Amino acid sequence: MTINRREKQVDIDRLDMNWWDESPFIGRRDHFYVEERGGTNSHNGELTFVRHDMWLFTLLKPFVQNWSFLSAMSYKRAFAAQPSL
């Protein structure tokens, strides 16, 4: 987990291993940041979630993308349930 308080960002990394490489490597990164884009169609001040899959088996790609959408909704619900500081 990496926390950058100045830029209001948090990265949560998942380490993976596979059959061919015994050393752990970053398999997935969940990146959270506060939206600060300009324009009328932006959601300034809202928490934004981006998932990065560092490697992905091609046949599982549609399922992983759909699961990522479900994760984003569950993260949003969990953060909404927390009281503001």
Secondary structure, DSSP 4 states (H G I P E B T S, - for coil): -EEETTTTEEEEEEEE--SS--S-EEEEEEEEEE----STT--TT-EEEEEEESS--GGGHHHHHHHHHHHHHHHHHHHHHSPP-
